[in-house]
């Protein structure tokens, strides 16, 4: 009969083998998705220039610059955002997001008087973003819309983003849909506007100097041009990007951390030891029981 020490050594060996296989298949990586950027995607006319910028939090911000000496009124009721060709109206009253205004700006709700905003403001959605009409001051810049949770907007037929964290999750690390293997460091994919896994677009309706004036429209588009798989050191636990990635891409973690893998293996090994020891104790008790010859 095996001694408890032999059983313990066997359990440790089992845990080690489990750790190696689990670590190899589930170690966490980061997926960095690079877009064209505002220098390339900026579009407009003689009155406004629109561009899509990435924030340190990994959101895509639709930024509009007023090129004129007059007030520009953005009509969000007749402006639309697009994700991979699917559109939604920009004016959704209950959306909780923020707007940034630089310079002396105004708020116009279509019913009440114009309200002035002095200086640089960082205002909640209740004040500016949820207004159906946003006013941009002369030569001012304002963020009029944001796309959030960008990894979830990637085309699922091209990218399986996997999961981050979570114990006992099989195949947590994602993969490219055309590949059987999971994400691994060093992988790089290049895309054009015709085969990209994510395209963001906007159709902006605006008027000059009068919120009820003749409507003019401008389009703006950006898309993912490259995806790189690398270490997750470039993204913090709360999703903030670190240099040199800030403002250049959005990213997400895919797979389990080393701590989660060790925790899983330790838990499995402990359970295995407990079962083996209990079985050995039962066997020992059975062997020590007297034979009454029944």
Phi and psi in degrees as GROMACS dihedral restraints (atoms count N, CA, C in turn):
[ dihedral_restraints ]
;  ai    aj    ak    al  type     phi  dphi    fc
    3     4     5     6     1   -69.0    20    10
    4     5     6     7     1   140.0    20    10
    6     7     8     9     1   -78.5    20    10
    7     8     9    10     1   166.4    20    10
    9    10    11    12     1   -62.4    20    10
   10    11    12    13     1   -33.7    20    10
   12    13    14    15     1   -66.2    20    10
   13    14    15    16     1   -37.8    20    10
   15    16    17    18     1   -65.5    20    10
   16    17    18    19     1   -41.4    20    10
   18    19    20    21     1   -63.9    20    10
   19    20    21    22     1   -38.7    20    10
   21    22    23    24     1   -65.8    20    10
   22    23    24    25     1   -42.4    20    10
   24    25    26    27     1   -63.9    20    10
   25    26    27    28     1   -39.3    20    10
   27    28    29    30     1   -63.3    20    10
   28    29    30    31     1   -40.6    20    10
   30    31    32    33     1   -65.5    20    10
   31    32    33    34     1   -40.2    20    10
   33    34    35    36     1   -63.3    20    10
   34    35    36    37     1   -39.9    20    10
   36    37    38    39     1   -64.6    20    10
   37    38    39    40     1   -41.8    20    10
   39    40    41    42     1   -61.5    20    10
   40    41    42    43     1   -42.0    20    10
   42    43    44    45     1   -64.6    20    10
   43    44    45    46     1   -38.8    20    10
   45    46    47    48     1   -64.2    20    10
   46    47    48    49     1   -44.4    20    10
   48    49    50    51     1   -64.2    20    10
   49    50    51    52     1   -39.9    20    10
   51    52    53    54     1   -63.6    20    10
   52    53    54    55     1   -41.2    20    10
   54    55    56    57     1   -62.7    20    10
   55    56    57    58     1   -44.0    20    10
   57    58    59    60     1   -62.9    20    10
   58    59    60    61     1   -46.4    20    10
   60    61    62    63     1   -68.1    20    10
   61    62    63    64     1   -39.5    20    10
   63    64    65    66     1   -69.2    20    10
   64    65    66    67     1   -41.3    20    10
   66    67    68    69     1   -63.5    20    10
   67    68    69    70     1   -40.9    20    10
   69    70    71    72     1   -66.6    20    10
   70    71    72    73     1   -32.3    20    10
   72    73    74    75     1   -96.8    20    10
   73    74    75    76     1   -12.5    20    10
   75    76    77    78     1  -129.6    20    10
   76    77    78    79     1     0.2    20    10
   78    79    80    81     1   -56.4    20    10
   79    80    81    82     1   136.5    20    10
   81    82    83    84     1   -75.6    20    10
   82    83    84    85     1   141.1    20    10
   84    85    86    87     1  -129.4    20    10
   85    86    87    88     1   173.6    20    10
   87    88    89    90     1  -117.2    20    10
   88    89    90    91     1   142.4    20    10
   90    91    92    93     1  -110.8    20    10
   91    92    93    94     1   114.1    20    10
   93    94    95    96     1  -102.8    20    10
   94    95    96    97     1   120.5    20    10
   96    97    98    99     1  -109.8    20    10
   97    98    99   100     1   110.3    20    10
   99   100   101   102     1   -94.3    20    10
  100   101   102   103     1   139.8    20    10
  102   103   104   105     1  -114.3    20    10
  103   104   105   106     1   171.3    20    10
  105   106   107   108     1   -57.5    20    10
  106   107   108   109     1   -43.1    20    10
  108   109   110   111     1    95.6    20    10
  109   110   111   112     1   161.2    20    10
  111   112   113   114     1   -63.8    20    10
  112   113   114   115     1   -25.6    20    10
  114   115   116   117     1   -67.2    20    10
  115   116   117   118     1   -26.7    20    10
  117   118   119   120     1  -102.1    20    10
  118   119   120   121     1   -38.6    20    10
  120   121   122   123     1   -87.2    20    10
  121   122   123   124     1    -6.7    20    10
  123   124   125   126     1   -59.3    20    10
  124   125   126   127     1   136.6    20    10
  126   127   128   129     1  -145.9    20    10
  127   128   129   130     1   156.6    20    10
  129   130   131   132     1   172.0    20    10
  130   131   132   133     1  -158.1    20    10
  132   133   134   135     1  -138.5    20    10
  133   134   135   136     1  -154.6    20    10
  135   136   137   138     1   -76.8    20    10
  136   137   138   139     1    -9.2    20    10
  138   139   140   141     1  -104.4    20    10
  139   140   141   142     1   -43.0    20    10
  141   142   143   144     1  -136.3    20    10
  142   143   144   145     1   158.8    20    10
  144   145   146   147     1  -129.0    20    10
  145   146   147   148     1   127.6    20    10
  147   148   149   150     1  -113.0    20    10
  148   149   150   151     1   142.0    20    10
  150   151   152   153     1  -150.8    20    10
  151   152   153   154     1   159.9    20    10
  153   154   155   156     1  -110.9    20    10
  154   155   156   157     1   121.9    20    10
  156   157   158   159     1  -118.1    20    10
  157   158   159   160     1   151.0    20    10
  159   160   161   162     1   -99.5    20    10
  160   161   162   163     1   130.9    20    10
  162   163   164   165     1   -86.8    20    10
  163   164   165   166     1   164.0    20    10
  165   166   167   168     1   -60.0    20    10
  166   167   168   169     1   -24.0    20    10
  168   169   170   171     1   -81.1    20    10
  169   170   171   172     1    -1.5    20    10
  171   172   173   174     1    83.7    20    10
  172   173   174   175     1    19.1    20    10
  174   175   176   177     1   -93.4    20    10
  175   176   177   178     1   154.3    20    10
  177   178   179   180     1  -100.3    20    10
  178   179   180   181     1   121.4    20    10
  180   181   182   183     1  -108.6    20    10
  181   182   183   184     1   128.8    20    10
  183   184   185   186     1   -89.5    20    10
  184   185   186   187     1   111.6    20    10
  186   187   188   189     1  -109.8    20    10
  187   188   189   190     1   133.8    20    10
  189   190   191   192     1  -121.6    20    10
  190   191   192   193     1   130.2    20    10
  192   193   194   195     1  -109.3    20    10
  193   194   195   196     1   130.1    20    10
  195   196   197   198     1   -84.8    20    10
  196   197   198   199     1   117.0    20    10
  198   199   200   201     1   -92.1    20    10
  199   200   201   202     1    -0.4    20    10
  201   202   203   204     1  -107.4    20    10
  202   203   204   205     1   174.8    20    10
  204   205   206   207     1   -94.3    20    10
  205   206   207   208     1    12.8    20    10
  207   208   209   210     1  -118.3    20    10
  208   209   210   211     1   168.7    20    10
  210   211   212   213     1   -77.6    20    10
  211   212   213   214     1   133.6    20    10
  213   214   215   216     1  -103.9    20    10
  214   215   216   217     1   129.9    20    10
  216   217   218   219     1  -108.0    20    10
  217   218   219   220     1   115.5    20    10
  219   220   221   222     1   -87.0    20    10
  220   221   222   223     1   120.9    20    10
  222   223   224   225     1   -92.6    20    10
  223   224   225   226     1    95.3    20    10
  225   226   227   228     1   -75.0    20    10
  226   227   228   229     1   -15.5    20    10
  228   229   230   231     1   -70.0    20    10
  229   230   231   232     1   -27.0    20    10
  231   232   233   234     1  -116.1    20    10
  232   233   234   235     1    20.9    20    10
  234   235   236   237     1  -113.0    20    10
  235   236   237   238     1   148.4    20    10
  237   238   239   240     1  -136.1    20    10
  238   239   240   241     1   146.0    20    10
  240   241   242   243     1  -109.0    20    10
  241   242   243   244     1   151.3    20    10
  243   244   245   246     1  -129.3    20    10
  244   245   246   247     1   140.5    20    10
  246   247   248   249     1  -127.0    20    10
  247   248   249   250     1   112.6    20    10
  249   250   251   252     1    49.9    20    10
  250   251   252   253     1    41.3    20    10
  252   253   254   255     1    89.6    20    10
  253   254   255   256     1   -11.4    20    10
  255   256   257   258     1   -92.3    20    10
  256   257   258   259     1   129.4    20    10
  258   259   260   261     1  -107.0    20    10
  259   260   261   262     1   152.3    20    10
  261   262   263   264     1  -139.8    20    10
  262   263   264   265     1   152.9    20    10
  264   265   266   267     1   -72.6    20    10
  265   266   267   268     1   139.6    20    10
  267   268   269   270     1   -69.9    20    10
  268   269   270   271     1   -31.9    20    10
  270   271   272   273     1   -87.4    20    10
  271   272   273   274     1   100.1    20    10
  273   274   275   276     1  -125.3    20    10
  274   275   276   277     1   104.4    20    10
  276   277   278   279     1   -53.4    20    10
  277   278   279   280     1   -32.9    20    10
  279   280   281   282     1   -90.1    20    10
  280   281   282   283     1    -1.5    20    10
  282   283   284   285     1   -63.3    20    10
  283   284   285   286     1   134.0    20    10
  285   286   287   288     1  -104.3    20    10
  286   287   288   289     1    98.9    20    10
  288   289   290   291     1  -148.6    20    10
  289   290   291   292     1  -166.1    20    10
  291   292   293   294     1  -133.5    20    10
  292   293   294   295     1   162.2    20    10
  294   295   296   297     1  -133.3    20    10
  295   296   297   298     1   144.3    20    10
  297   298   299   300     1  -117.0    20    10
  298   299   300   301     1   132.1    20    10
  300   301   302   303     1  -126.7    20    10
  301   302   303   304     1   132.4    20    10
  303   304   305   306     1  -111.9    20    10
  304   305   306   307     1   131.5    20    10
  306   307   308   309     1    95.7    20    10
  307   308   309   310     1  -162.0    20    10
  309   310   311   312     1   -95.5    20    10
  310   311   312   313     1   115.3    20    10
  312   313   314   315     1  -118.9    20    10
  313   314   315   316     1   177.8    20    10
  315   316   317   318     1  -137.4    20    10
  316   317   318   319     1   157.4    20    10
  318   319   320   321     1  -120.7    20    10
  319   320   321   322     1   132.4    20    10
  321   322   323   324     1  -132.2    20    10
  322   323   324   325     1   122.3    20    10
  324   325   326   327     1  -103.0    20    10
  325   326   327   328     1     4.3    20    10
  327   328   329   330     1    88.7    20    10
  328   329   330   331     1   -17.8    20    10
  330   331   332   333     1  -120.5    20    10
  331   332   333   334     1   -37.2    20    10
  333   334   335   336     1  -101.9    20    10
  334   335   336   337     1  -178.3    20    10
  336   337   338   339     1   -72.3    20    10
  337   338   339   340     1   162.3    20    10
  339   340   341   342     1   -66.8    20    10
  340   341   342   343     1   137.6    20    10
  342   343   344   345     1  -115.4    20    10
  343   344   345   346     1   132.8    20    10
  345   346   347   348     1   -94.4    20    10
  346   347   348   349     1   143.0    20    10
  348   349   350   351     1  -119.6    20    10
  349   350   351   352     1   117.7    20    10
  351   352   353   354     1   -93.4    20    10
  352   353   354   355     1   145.2    20    10
  354   355   356   357     1    72.7    20    10
  355   356   357   358     1  -162.1    20    10
  357   358   359   360     1   -91.6    20    10
  358   359   360   361     1   125.8    20    10
  360   361   362   363     1  -121.1    20    10
  361   362   363   364     1   156.0    20    10
  363   364   365   366     1  -133.4    20    10
  364   365   366   367     1    91.3    20    10
  366   367   368   369     1  -111.6    20    10
  367   368   369   370     1   144.4    20    10
  369   370   371   372     1   -71.5    20    10
  370   371   372   373     1   166.5    20    10
  372   373   374   375     1   -61.3    20    10
  373   374   375   376     1   -31.3    20    10
  375   376   377   378     1   -62.7    20    10
  376   377   378   379     1   -27.4    20    10
  378   379   380   381     1   -90.1    20    10
  379   380   381   382     1   -44.3    20    10
  381   382   383   384     1  -123.9    20    10
  382   383   384   385     1   -54.4    20    10
  384   385   386   387     1   -61.6    20    10
  385   386   387   388     1   -32.3    20    10
  387   388   389   390     1   -84.5    20    10
  388   389   390   391     1     5.1    20    10
  390   391   392   393     1   -77.4    20    10
  391   392   393   394     1   138.9    20    10
  393   394   395   396     1   -67.3    20    10
  394   395   396   397     1   -25.9    20    10
  396   397   398   399     1  -125.8    20    10
  397   398   399   400     1   126.3    20    10
  399   400   401   402     1  -110.0    20    10
  400   401   402   403     1   133.2    20    10
  402   403   404   405     1  -105.3    20    10
  403   404   405   406     1   130.7    20    10
  405   406   407   408     1  -110.2    20    10
  406   407   408   409     1   125.7    20    10
  408   409   410   411     1   -68.4    20    10
  409   410   411   412     1   165.6    20    10
  411   412   413   414     1   -53.7    20    10
  412   413   414   415     1   127.4    20    10
  414   415   416   417     1    58.9    20    10
  415   416   417   418     1    24.6    20    10
  417   418   419   420     1   -94.5    20    10
  418   419   420   421     1   168.1    20    10
  420   421   422   423     1  -130.1    20    10
  421   422   423   424     1   135.8    20    10
  423   424   425   426     1  -143.0    20    10
  424   425   426   427     1   144.3    20    10
  426   427   428   429     1   -89.1    20    10
  427   428   429   430     1   120.3    20    10
  429   430   431   432     1  -107.6    20    10
  430   431   432   433     1    -8.3    20    10
  432   433   434   435     1  -163.8    20    10
  433   434   435   436     1   155.7    20    10
  435   436   437   438     1  -141.8    20    10
  436   437   438   439     1   143.2    20    10
  438   439   440   441     1  -102.5    20    10
  439   440   441   442     1   124.3    20    10
  441   442   443   444     1  -110.2    20    10
  442   443   444   445     1   166.8    20    10
  444   445   446   447     1    49.3    20    10
  445   446   447   448     1    53.4    20    10
  447   448   449   450     1   -58.0    20    10
  448   449   450   451     1   -37.4    20    10
  450   451   452   453     1   -57.0    20    10
  451   452   453   454     1   -33.0    20    10
  453   454   455   456     1   -74.1    20    10
  454   455   456   457     1   -12.2    20    10
  456   457   458   459     1   -90.6    20    10
  457   458   459   460     1   -10.6    20    10
  459   460   461   462     1   -62.9    20    10
  460   461   462   463     1   142.5    20    10
  462   463   464   465     1   -61.5    20    10
  463   464   465   466     1   119.9    20    10
  465   466   467   468     1   -67.9    20    10
  466   467   468   469     1   -19.8    20    10
  468   469   470   471     1   -78.3    20    10
  469   470   471   472     1    -5.0    20    10
  471   472   473   474     1  -117.3    20    10
  472   473   474   475     1   -32.0    20    10
  474   475   476   477     1  -132.6    20    10
  475   476   477   478     1   123.1    20    10
  477   478   479   480     1   -97.4    20    10
  478   479   480   481     1   107.1    20    10
  480   481   482   483     1   -75.2    20    10
  481   482   483   484     1   -15.1    20    10
  483   484   485   486     1    70.9    20    10
  484   485   486   487     1  -155.9    20    10
  486   487   488   489     1  -135.5    20    10
  487   488   489   490     1   156.9    20    10
  489   490   491   492     1  -115.2    20    10
  490   491   492   493     1   125.1    20    10
  492   493   494   495     1    78.3    20    10
  493   494   495   496     1  -166.3    20    10
  495   496   497   498     1    84.3    20    10
  496   497   498   499     1   123.5    20    10
  498   499   500   501     1   -81.0    20    10
  499   500   501   502     1   151.6    20    10
  501   502   503   504     1    53.1    20    10
  502   503   504   505     1    44.2    20    10
  504   505   506   507     1  -106.7    20    10
  505   506   507   508     1   115.1    20    10
  507   508   509   510     1   -77.2    20    10
  508   509   510   511     1   133.6    20    10
  510   511   512   513     1    53.7    20    10
  511   512   513   514     1    50.8    20    10
  513   514   515   516     1   -67.0    20    10
  514   515   516   517     1   -32.1    20    10
  516   517   518   519     1   -75.9    20    10
  517   518   519   520     1   133.1    20    10
  519   520   521   522     1   -76.3    20    10
  520   521   522   523     1  -171.9    20    10
  522   523   524   525     1  -161.5    20    10
  523   524   525   526     1   163.2    20    10
  525   526   527   528     1   -75.7    20    10
  526   527   528   529     1   137.3    20    10
  528   529   530   531     1   -61.6    20    10
  529   530   531   532     1   -26.9    20    10
  531   532   533   534     1   -89.3    20    10
  532   533   534   535     1    10.5    20    10
  534   535   536   537     1  -126.2    20    10
  535   536   537   538     1   139.7    20    10
  537   538   539   540     1   -80.2    20    10
  538   539   540   541     1   -23.7    20    10
  540   541   542   543     1   -86.2    20    10
  541   542   543   544     1   153.5    20    10
  543   544   545   546     1   -78.2    20    10
  544   545   546   547     1   165.4    20    10
  546   547   548   549     1   -52.1    20    10
  547   548   549   550     1   139.7    20    10
  549   550   551   552     1  -144.3    20    10
  550   551   552   553     1   150.6    20    10
  552   553   554   555     1   -56.8    20    10
  553   554   555   556     1   140.6    20    10
  555   556   557   558     1    99.3    20    10
  556   557   558   559     1   -14.7    20    10
  558   559   560   561     1   -69.9    20    10
  559   560   561   562     1   138.3    20    10
  561   562   563   564     1  -138.7    20    10
  562   563   564   565     1   133.0    20    10
  564   565   566   567     1  -124.4    20    10
  565   566   567   568     1   135.2    20    10
  567   568   569   570     1  -108.4    20    10
  568   569   570   571     1   143.7    20    10
  570   571   572   573     1  -134.6    20    10
  571   572   573   574     1   154.1    20    10
  573   574   575   576     1  -109.0    20    10
  574   575   576   577     1   177.2    20    10
  576   577   578   579     1   -66.3    20    10
  577   578   579   580     1   -14.3    20    10
  579   580   581   582     1   -93.7    20    10
  580   581   582   583     1   -20.2    20    10
  582   583   584   585     1  -129.0    20    10
  583   584   585   586     1    21.1    20    10
  585   586   587   588     1   -73.5    20    10
  586   587   588   589     1   149.0    20    10
  588   589   590   591     1   -81.2    20    10
  589   590   591   592     1    -7.6    20    10
  591   592   593   594     1  -152.9    20    10
  592   593   594   595     1   123.7    20    10
  594   595   596   597     1  -124.1    20    10
  595   596   597   598     1   127.2    20    10
  597   598   599   600     1  -111.5    20    10
  598   599   600   601     1   132.8    20    10
  600   601   602   603     1  -139.7    20    10
  601   602   603   604     1   163.0    20    10
  603   604   605   606     1  -147.0    20    10
  604   605   606   607     1   141.0    20    10
  606   607   608   609     1  -114.9    20    10
  607   608   609   610     1   111.3    20    10
  609   610   611   612     1  -105.6    20    10
  610   611   612   613     1   126.8    20    10
  612   613   614   615     1  -107.2    20    10
  613   614   615   616     1   131.8    20    10
  615   616   617   618     1  -147.7    20    10
  616   617   618   619     1   164.3    20    10
  618   619   620   621     1  -135.4    20    10
  619   620   621   622     1   156.7    20    10
  621   622   623   624     1  -106.0    20    10
  622   623   624   625     1   127.3    20    10
  624   625   626   627     1    69.2    20    10
  625   626   627   628     1   -17.3    20    10
  627   628   629   630     1  -142.0    20    10
  628   629   630   631     1   118.7    20    10
  630   631   632   633     1   -60.9    20    10
  631   632   633   634     1   -20.8    20    10
  633   634   635   636     1  -105.4    20    10
  634   635   636   637     1    18.1    20    10
  636   637   638   639     1   -78.0    20    10
  637   638   639   640     1  -176.9    20    10
  639   640   641   642     1   -61.6    20    10
  640   641   642   643     1   128.8    20    10
  642   643   644   645     1   -77.9    20    10
  643   644   645   646     1   138.3    20    10
  645   646   647   648     1  -124.6    20    10
  646   647   648   649     1   156.9    20    10
  648   649   650   651     1  -133.4    20    10
  649   650   651   652     1   146.5    20    10
  651   652   653   654     1  -136.9    20    10
  652   653   654   655     1   140.3    20    10
  654   655   656   657     1  -103.3    20    10
  655   656   657   658     1   151.8    20    10
  657   658   659   660     1  -147.2    20    10
  658   659   660   661     1   136.5    20    10
  660   661   662   663     1  -142.5    20    10
  661   662   663   664     1   144.6    20    10
  663   664   665   666     1  -147.2    20    10
  664   665   666   667     1   159.2    20    10
  666   667   668   669     1  -152.7    20    10
  667   668   669   670     1   161.3    20    10
  669   670   671   672     1   -72.8    20    10
  670   671   672   673     1   125.0    20    10
  672   673   674   675     1  -105.6    20    10
  673   674   675   676     1   -21.4    20    10
  675   676   677   678     1  -154.4    20    10
  676   677   678   679     1   142.2    20    10
  678   679   680   681     1  -124.3    20    10
  679   680   681   682     1   128.0    20    10
  681   682   683   684     1  -122.3    20    10
  682   683   684   685     1   133.6    20    10
  684   685   686   687     1   -99.6    20    10
  685   686   687   688     1   125.1    20    10
  687   688   689   690     1  -150.7    20    10
  688   689   690   691     1  -170.3    20    10
  690   691   692   693     1   -64.2    20    10
  691   692   693   694     1   152.1    20    10
  693   694   695   696     1   -85.1    20    10
  694   695   696   697     1    13.3    20    10
  696   697   698   699     1   -67.5    20    10
  697   698   699   700     1   -19.5    20    10
  699   700   701   702     1   -84.3    20    10
  700   701   702   703     1     0.6    20    10
  702   703   704   705     1  -138.0    20    10
  703   704   705   706     1   131.9    20    10
  705   706   707   708     1   -82.0    20    10
  706   707   708   709     1   174.7    20    10
  708   709   710   711     1   -63.0    20    10
  709   710   711   712     1   -31.7    20    10
  711   712   713   714     1   -89.8    20    10
  712   713   714   715     1     9.3    20    10
  714   715   716   717     1    90.7    20    10
  715   716   717   718     1     0.1    20    10
  717   718   719   720     1   -74.0    20    10
  718   719   720   721     1   133.9    20    10
  720   721   722   723     1   -81.2    20    10
  721   722   723   724     1   143.8    20    10
  723   724   725   726     1  -107.4    20    10
  724   725   726   727     1   158.2    20    10
  726   727   728   729     1   -59.3    20    10
  727   728   729   730     1   143.1    20    10
  729   730   731   732     1   -93.5    20    10
  730   731   732   733     1    18.6    20    10
  732   733   734   735     1   -90.9    20    10
  733   734   735   736     1   -18.2    20    10
  735   736   737   738     1   -56.6    20    10
  736   737   738   739     1   126.1    20    10
  738   739   740   741     1    80.1    20    10
  739   740   741   742     1    -6.4    20    10
  741   742   743   744     1  -102.9    20    10
  742   743   744   745     1   -21.1    20    10
  744   745   746   747     1  -160.7    20    10
  745   746   747   748     1   174.3    20    10
  747   748   749   750     1  -116.7    20    10
  748   749   750   751     1   158.1    20    10
  750   751   752   753     1  -148.2    20    10
  751   752   753   754     1   163.8    20    10
  753   754   755   756     1  -152.0    20    10
  754   755   756   757     1   155.2    20    10
  756   757   758   759     1   -90.2    20    10
  757   758   759   760     1   144.9    20    10
  759   760   761   762     1  -139.2    20    10
  760   761   762   763     1   124.7    20    10
  762   763   764   765     1   106.6    20    10
  763   764   765   766     1   177.9    20    10
  765   766   767   768     1   -91.8    20    10
  766   767   768   769     1   149.8    20    10
  768   769   770   771     1   -74.7    20    10
  769   770   771   772     1   162.0    20    10
  771   772   773   774     1   -59.8    20    10
  772   773   774   775     1   -37.8    20    10
  774   775   776   777     1   -61.2    20    10
  775   776   777   778     1   -40.7    20    10
  777   778   779   780     1   -65.9    20    10
  778   779   780   781     1   -40.0    20    10
  780   781   782   783     1   -63.3    20    10
  781   782   783   784     1   -45.8    20    10
  783   784   785   786     1   -62.7    20    10
  784   785   786   787     1   -42.2    20    10
  786   787   788   789     1   -61.4    20    10
  787   788   789   790     1   -43.3    20    10
  789   790   791   792     1   -60.8    20    10
  790   791   792   793     1   -48.7    20    10
  792   793   794   795     1   -64.8    20    10
  793   794   795   796     1   -38.9    20    10
  795   796   797   798     1   -63.2    20    10
  796   797   798   799     1   -42.5    20    10
  798   799   800   801     1   -64.9    20    10
  799   800   801   802     1   -42.6    20    10
  801   802   803   804     1   -65.4    20    10
  802   803   804   805     1   -42.9    20    10
  804   805   806   807     1   -63.4    20    10
  805   806   807   808     1   -42.2    20    10
  807   808   809   810     1   -62.2    20    10
  808   809   810   811     1   -41.8    20    10
  810   811   812   813     1   -65.5    20    10
  811   812   813   814     1   -40.0    20    10
  813   814   815   816     1   -64.8    20    10
  814   815   816   817     1   -42.0    20    10
  816   817   818   819     1   -62.0    20    10
  817   818   819   820     1   -44.2    20    10
  819   820   821   822     1   -61.7    20    10
  820   821   822   823     1   -42.9    20    10
  822   823   824   825     1   -65.5    20    10
  823   824   825   826     1   -44.8    20    10
  825   826   827   828     1   -64.9    20    10
  826   827   828   829     1   -43.6    20    10
  828   829   830   831     1   -64.1    20    10
  829   830   831   832     1   -42.9    20    10
  831   832   833   834     1   -62.7    20    10
  832   833   834   835     1   -41.5    20    10
  834   835   836   837     1   -63.5    20    10
  835   836   837   838     1   -39.8    20    10
  837   838   839   840     1   -65.7    20    10
  838   839   840   841     1   -39.6    20    10
  840   841   842   843     1   -63.7    20    10
  841   842   843   844     1   -43.2    20    10
  843   844   845   846     1   -62.4    20    10
  844   845   846   847     1   -43.5    20    10
  846   847   848   849     1   -63.1    20    10
  847   848   849   850     1   -39.7    20    10
  849   850   851   852     1   -65.7    20    10
  850   851   852   853     1   -40.8    20    10
  852   853   854   855     1   -65.1    20    10
  853   854   855   856     1   -39.8    20    10
  855   856   857   858     1   -64.2    20    10
  856   857   858   859     1   -39.5    20    10
  858   859   860   861     1   -69.2    20    10
  859   860   861   862     1   -29.7    20    10
  861   862   863   864     1   -85.1    20    10
  862   863   864   865     1    -9.6    20    10
  864   865   866   867     1   -72.7    20    10
  865   866   867   868     1   137.4    20    10
  867   868   869   870     1   -68.3    20    10
  868   869   870   871     1   149.3    20    10
  870   871   872   873     1   -93.0    20    10
  871   872   873   874     1   110.4    20    10
  873   874   875   876     1   -86.8    20    10
  874   875   876   877     1     1.6    20    10
  876   877   878   879     1    73.2    20    10
  877   878   879   880     1    20.9    20    10
